[in-house]
């Protein structure tokens, strides 16, 4: 499977403005939008639909800075995967666990106010981490992408993904 | 996803949920996570005369992750520290009939056991017992 940058014919870089991404998606749409295949045969139409769906998925991934950072790490052999995390400190993991516990307690006691404040603080936490990731990836690219910075970048992205998953987990209905 | 009866049993009636004093000399704590699913697992052992007297866990994650750590605490109790290093994720997979997409949950539990044992041994000033096969 092609990486999202290649799919959208974009360079492998973190610095992609929303308008550039939008332009790349439009360019791909001009070629593959199913409307252009209204009179084509079924096989061609199916292919166009697949292509258009891949382009949309690639755009969705790259428009989100955290997923864009993950996609770049994957290209450099640093995919996060679903295995045990060997990078985060026990202290960070403990902090995530405590937040989950607090959210659980608030949920069970129907304390919506507390739940809202936990959510707000996690969102803020996520935003700060994304800002740090943005700066770090820019510096890394400016320094010609040294391999010895990859571990650090992976660590930043890993923790931000935890924060996001924790945020997503704060819902009245279990997700899985 | 269809969970096995054993997973559902551990999920609905988790064994040994709770915490031990992580500062205590005879307690080893392991805390591990998997970022992509956001799971976090804490597993603790309390050791007396080389034997694991008590084990507790706290897991935020899917049913398989909860069942894996719940089962791990059951297996740990009564074992010597040495014997505890022999618990492998494949044994957990087999016992709980975990599907391939949930194998990483059992790995998480094995890693939590290893960390808890290492933490305990560290406190005792021992050389860590090798957990390699």
Interface residues (C-beta under 8 A of the other chain):
Chain A: X80 X81 X82 X83 X84 X85 X88 X90 X93 X94 X96 X97 X100 X101 X104 X158 X159 X161 X162 X164 X165 X166 X168 X169 X176
Chain B: X1 X29 X31 X32 X33 X34 X35 X36 X37 X38 X40 X42 X58 X60 X62 X63 X104 X107 X108 X111
